[in-house]
């Protein structure tokens, strides 16, 4: 794909909030079609890293290169699902239509939105007010809203953090379908089992540092960093 | 105490007998204040949303001035509108002084800062929750403002009702630019002021009671609609 925004190359990325260093000199690459899971304890900098990649925060140092595409071009090929997604005070389908219209896809937005809801199993709730959905349904709607934009890269920030196993499974299946449709996945989690189920590549963040970025098979058998090994053994790291 | 019960009985009598004079005065009050609220809201809500999202040098100063103008004295607003609309004034050619149109203009000016300042606060608070999602969607500031105005419609209805309350209760501005002309520009508050100055305190109090009940009824209706809508839309 000549006009792809991938691979993503991150070089020396740092982010400071006042005197506190949140991300410290992080470098890595993300290839097209991969599923990268960023794991680590709370406060490791996972969510901030995602926001830096997506352009919601500006780095204090370093570069985020989207295959040398301009920032606004690259941004239009990305979407993000947040841990607590914002549900607009309108119907389920109108939440998706809103995102499509902003993306300049207003023409067939009703059909596109309906198709997106079908894919996450929410079509029968299309006319329901979005704010009265359960947590799991809201997260699936957030995923449908992002998916409808057909992003090349989908960021997900702990999308199942507050969901029960059934809702988590529904989200993971939807993520699998998004990936199968050709979207590159970059997701944070502190659920090791989830990383095992989804990841091609595992990145371990700890206190703002990237400890390793390892293919998933290798990572779960032989992690490169002692902190990651402890994390896999179920020990508490912080 | 005797005067108070006499007034309440009089108020009840006026309402029950559907007194034509009272109906005309109350109707004009509602028409003038209702139109002023519509005009002020149409301008103040987008302005409040813009101020909530815009970032420019001196923004905090604008917010302080706007918040301060919530306490604009009605007589001062009335006087300014009077000067603008008087025959020698810059808008004298309109010929609307001492008409309900002038009263609407004065009340709209009076309540614009109230609706705009409260809307600014509501939208700014909502922005804290929404901004990452909207930035992620690449929404422009204008798209954000429109979406937030619609999404915050239930909270903003309180700002609009605050404006209405201020408009229907004020007397200074409508007295100056309306002139309290019987059958033309006399509204509830100017009628109360007139009856008080004439010494007919029971009638003044009765009119006051009717006005208060009217305002409470309108607010109750608005609140009921709001509660039902919130229940439906979350």
Interface residues (C-beta under 8 A of the other chain):
Chain A: X51 X54 X55 X56 X72 X75 X76 X78 X79 X80 X82 X85 X86 X87 X88 X89 X90 X98 X99 X102 X103 X129 X130 X131 X132 X149
Chain B: X129 X130 X132 X133 X135 X136 X137 X138 X139 X143 X147 X150 X151 X153 X154 X232 X233 X234
